Amino acid sequence: MANTIEVRFAAFIPQAWIEYMRTSKVIIQYNGNNRDFTYNTENQPELSKMVQHIVVDFTNKEIKYFKSTGSTTERTIEISSGKVLRQAYGHAPDTGLTISNKVITSSSASFSLRASAANPLNSDAPPIDWEYSVTVTSQGKVTVKGRHDGYPAHEIYKRVDKGTPIRMYSHDPRVTGDTPLSLFSPMEKEVNKTV
């Protein structure tokens, strides 16, 4: 029987910068997270755009919940010189990241997650979204059912008793060809995994 099972959901932009707009003179870019898939982003909100981290503690019959959003930088670059003409900084609130329907017994736990966070520097940009129902057993089995936007990259991990993290699910828009336009409704990627 497992004492603690952690389940971690994260959305991130793999590139260091993504282009938003280009004119004949300038390029406007937003920062990405400049990383690949990894569980090891705890206490480093700059490595993801949005995170929900849940610790199911069967010993104390508790479901602990942590959430964060990453910062956003917008920069305007002059094409002819490569010079940065303007930079702006913002941080999306984490109020759209919620947990509900928490139930825990000695043998299983369940909860629902919703997450929605938008670019704080661009009011026209749709938010990153996901919604999941999650079941965790004291044997270490985790079931995740739900959906998420096709952009940006998305990862789900589980870790039992502080052991080696196991990637349950990943979505890479660099492979699928999804773009920031996939942030518009509906959430097109379905997840139904038991690990």
N, C-alpha and C positions, 0 to 999 in steps of 0.2 A: 504493500500500500504506500502511496505517495503522501508526503506531508504537505508539500507546497508545489503548485503547478502555476507557472507564469505563462501568460499568453500575451503576445506583443503584436500590435498592428501598426504599420507605419506607411506613410506615403512620402515619396521623395523624388526629386528631379536629379537623375544621374549626372547630367552635365554641370559644369561650373557655371555656365551662363546660357540662357536661351534668348533667341531674338524675338522681340515682340513686334517691332515695326522698323521699316527702313525707308528713307527718302534718298534723294540723290546726294545729300550732304551728310546725313547722320544715321546712326543705328541706335535704336532704343532696346536695351536688354534688361532681363531680370535674372537675379542670381538663382542658380540651382544649388544642389547640396554636394555636388562633386564627389559622389561615392557610388559604390556598387552595393549589392545585397549583403547585409550583415546584421546580425542580432546586436552587435556591440555598439549601440548608440545611446545607451542609457546615460542620463544626465548630460546629454549633448544635444540640446534642441536644435542647434544650428545644422545638424546632420539630417534633419527631416523637415518636411513642411507640416506634418501632422502626425501625432502618435497617441495611441491609447494602450496602456500597459496595465494588465490585471494580474494580481497575485491571489490565487485561490489557496487559502490556508486551511487545510482540513483539520489540523491539530487544534486550532483555536476557533474553527468554524467561522471564518471571516473571509470576505471578498474585498480586497484592497484595490483601490483604483487610482491610477496616475494618468495625467494627460499633459500634452504640451503642443504648442505650435512653434514653428521656426520663424525667424525674421525674414524680411524681404528687402532687397536692395534693387533700386531701378537706376540704371545709368544710361546717359546719352553720350555716344562716342562720335567724334568728328571723323568721317571716313578718310579724308585726305591726310590727316596727321596722326590718327589713332588716339588723339587726346580726349580724355574724359571731360566733357563740357559741364555735366551736371550729374549729381548723385542725390538720391532721396532714399530715406529709410523708413520702414514701417514694420509693425508686428500685428498679425491677425489675433484677435481675442480667441480664447479657448472655450468661450461660453457655448459654442455649437457642438462641443464634444461631450456626449452624455452617456451615462450608464443607467439602466432601469431594469425592473423585474428581477432583482437579485434574489436568488434562493439558494441556500446551502444546507445540506444534511451531512451525515458522517460519510456517505458514499458518493454523493454527486453534488454538483453546483451548476447553476445556469444563470444567464444574464443576457440582456440585450444591449447592443451598442449602436449609437448613431454618431456620426461625425460630419461636420460641415465647417469649412473655413475658407474664406475668400482672400484674394490678393488685397491687402490693405491700401495699396497705392493705385489701384485701378478699379474704379466703381463699376466698370462694364464687364469685368472678368467674373465668370461664374465660379462658385466655390468648388473645392475638392470635396467629394461626398463618399460616404459608405454607410451601410447598415448591416448588422449581423445579429443573429441569435447564436449563442455559444453554450455548449454543454461540456462539462469537465467531470470525469469520474476519478475516484480515489485510486483507481488502478493506473492512472496516468493517460487515459485516452481523452482526446479533445476533438469535439465536432464543431465545425464552423459552417453556418449556412447564411447566405446573404448575397449582397452585390456591392459593386464599387464602380466609380468612373474609370474610363479607359486611360485616363491620364491623371497624374504622372505615374511613376513606378509604384508598385504596391507589394508589401511583404507581410506575411503572417508567420510568427514563430511560436513554438512552445518550448518550455524548459521545465524539467521535472527535478525537484530537489536540488536545485543549483547545479545540475549536470550540464552536459553539452547541449546547447540549443539545437532544435530540429526545425528546419524550415518546412512549414506545412504548405505554403502557397507563395508563389511569386508571379508578378505580372510586369513585363518589361516593354514599355512603349517603343523602345528602340528596335525591338524584334517584331512587334505586332503592327507598327506603323501608326499607332494612335498619337494624336497631337493634342495641344491645348483645347482644340474644338471639342474633344471628347469630354470636357468638363460640363458641357451643356447637357441637360436632361435628355434621355433618362440615364440612369446608371446601367451601363450596358454589359458589364462583366459579372457573371454569376459565379459564386463560390459555393461548393458543397464538398467539404473535406472532413474526413475523420482520420486522425493520426494518433 
